[in-house]
Amino acid sequence: MKLLLEVLYAAREYEAVDKFDALNRNPYRAHYGSVTVDLPGEGEVQIAYMGRITCGHNPYLMARLVDNLRVKDPADPMAGLEWDELPPPRDRR
């Protein structure tokens, strides 16, 4: 998924010559988000959360897990999409 987000970002933000260069030297690699969890014996630690990925720099692109993805207006598919946000996992202490 990270590679897909990088390709989408490059397609939107880079000029043609920069797209080719980004294959080898991409300054805006995609990365997973993180969540804080409390691990027994280790305390609070940050771990990668694969349900949220960001790529780029002002503007940046973000991909995340959602629920109930749907067309805003079935009569007008170009009206866009709606979804329900899924909160990141929380530590259950």
HUWOUR-V908930 format. One record per run of one state. SS is the DSSP state (H for helix, E for strand, C for the rest). FROM is the first residue (numbers start at 1). TO is the last residue. If there is no record, write none. Layout:
SS_FROM_TO + SS_FROM_TO
This chain:
C_1_1 + H_2_13 + C_14_15 + H_16_22 + C_23_30 + E_31_39 + C_40_42 + E_43_56 + C_57_59 + E_60_64 + C_65_65 + E_66_71 + C_72_76 + H_77_79 + C_80_80 + E_81_85 + C_86_93
